Amino acid sequence: MPQASPRGTYLQVSESLRRQIESGGAGDVLPSEAALMSSHGVSRNTVRRALKVLEADGVVASAPGIGWRVVRGGDRRSLTELMADLLVEESLSVGDTYPSEAKLCERFGASRTAVRRVLAQMEGNGLLATVHGKGRTVRALPTPTSRP
């Protein structure tokens, strides 16, 4: 990246990778982190943060022993959208218990880190609340214009 941005260099890298994937120029497996560091002129931490953004959006998935693979076909909604839509799909009401991290990981095939990131975002947006000993509960229902 030629210069730092107030938006965050990792976001610039993630958008660059997203465009490359959408244009079909990425293949099925992304280059190694070292190759991405070199091609974008950034640190490993920046590359990893960019990949985590794409993972949370359901664009790529970590494949142990392979690296990062491109997710093709299927539901193209981001993990954030899938988890917010779950409130409506499961007919949850304010005060109901939201599914556990383990169940969310299993249901969406996502890492615990990605699920926790979205849960924190949903809590920050006021959709969920953590109740000691009870897990997460629905605090508010999303409106069509206020998705997380």
DAVENJO-V75007 format. One record per residue. RES is the residue in one letter. SS is DSSP state (2 for helix, 1 for strand, 0 for the rest). PHI is phi in whole degrees, -180 to 180 (* if undefined). PSI is psi in radians with two decimals (NA if undefined). Layout:
RES&SS&PHI&PSI ; RES&SS&PHI&PSI
This chain:
M&0&*&2.32 ; P&0&-66&-0.66 ; Q&0&-151&2.77 ; A&0&-68&2.70 ; S&0&-130&2.53 ; P&0&-65&-0.34 ; R&0&-75&-0.40 ; G&0&109&2.10 ; T&2&-60&-0.68 ; Y&2&-62&-0.56 ; L&2&-71&-0.62 ; Q&2&-65&-0.75 ; V&2&-64&-0.76 ; S&2&-63&-0.70 ; E&2&-68&-0.65 ; S&2&-63&-0.79 ; L&2&-65&-0.70 ; R&2&-60&-0.79 ; R&2&-62&-0.72 ; Q&2&-63&-0.74 ; I&2&-66&-0.80 ; E&2&-66&-0.52 ; S&0&-82&-0.12 ; G&0&88&0.12 ; G&0&-86&0.05 ; A&0&-100&-0.31 ; G&0&74&-2.82 ; D&0&-89&-0.43 ; V&1&-127&2.32 ; L&0&-73&2.75 ; P&0&-61&2.87 ; S&0&-62&2.82 ; E&2&-59&-0.68 ; A&2&-62&-0.73 ; A&2&-66&-0.70 ; L&2&-66&-0.68 ; M&2&-59&-0.81 ; S&2&-67&-0.82 ; S&2&-69&-0.48 ; H&2&-103&-0.15 ; G&0&65&0.71 ; V&0&-131&3.04 ; S&0&-81&2.90 ; R&2&-62&-0.68 ; N&2&-62&-0.70 ; T&2&-64&-0.76 ; V&2&-62&-0.77 ; R&2&-64&-0.71 ; R&2&-64&-0.70 ; A&2&-63&-0.74 ; L&2&-66&-0.63 ; K&2&-66&-0.61 ; V&2&-63&-0.81 ; L&2&-66&-0.61 ; E&2&-65&-0.77 ; A&2&-64&-0.50 ; D&0&-88&0.01 ; G&0&76&0.34 ; V&0&-88&-0.65 ; V&1&-131&2.83 ; A&1&-140&2.51 ; S&1&-77&2.30 ; A&1&-121&1.82 ; P&0&-52&2.28 ; G&0&83&-0.16 ; I&0&-115&-0.78 ; G&1&122&-2.45 ; W&1&-104&2.13 ; R&1&-106&2.66 ; V&1&-82&2.32 ; V&0&-87&2.14 ; R&0&-113&2.57 ; G&0&64&-2.95 ; G&0&69&-2.78 ; D&0&-74&2.09 ; R&0&-95&0.11 ; R&0&-68&2.59 ; S&0&-71&2.84 ; L&2&-60&-0.64 ; T&2&-60&-0.80 ; E&2&-67&-0.73 ; L&2&-60&-0.77 ; M&2&-72&-0.60 ; A&2&-71&-0.69 ; D&2&-66&-0.42 ; L&2&-59&-0.56 ; L&2&-58&-0.73 ; V&2&-81&-0.78 ; E&2&-60&-0.63 ; E&0&-92&0.08 ; S&0&53&0.75 ; L&0&-77&2.53 ; S&0&-115&2.91 ; V&0&-58&2.26 ; G&0&98&-0.29 ; D&0&-71&2.69 ; T&1&-78&2.30 ; Y&0&-85&2.57 ; P&0&-55&2.65 ; S&0&-71&2.86 ; E&2&-56&-0.77 ; A&2&-61&-0.76 ; K&2&-67&-0.65 ; L&2&-67&-0.72 ; C&2&-61&-0.79 ; E&2&-67&-0.79 ; R&2&-64&-0.74 ; F&2&-102&-0.05 ; G&0&63&0.61 ; A&0&-111&2.79 ; S&0&-74&2.76 ; R&2&-62&-0.63 ; T&2&-62&-0.80 ; A&2&-64&-0.74 ; V&2&-64&-0.78 ; R&2&-63&-0.66 ; R&2&-62&-0.78 ; V&2&-69&-0.70 ; L&2&-60&-0.73 ; A&2&-63&-0.68 ; Q&2&-65&-0.74 ; M&2&-65&-0.66 ; E&2&-66&-0.74 ; G&2&-63&-0.55 ; N&0&-85&0.01 ; G&0&83&0.18 ; L&0&-82&-0.57 ; L&1&-125&2.76 ; A&1&-137&2.51 ; T&1&-95&2.20 ; V&1&-114&2.10 ; H&0&-55&2.23 ; G&0&82&-0.10 ; K&0&-123&-0.23 ; G&1&88&-2.67 ; R&1&-96&2.43 ; T&1&-123&2.75 ; V&1&-74&2.20 ; R&0&-102&-0.58 ; A&0&-156&2.76 ; L&0&-100&2.50 ; P&0&-70&2.53 ; T&0&-98&2.70 ; P&0&-54&-0.50 ; T&0&-96&-0.16 ; S&0&-116&0.75 ; R&0&-67&2.59 ; P&0&-65&NA
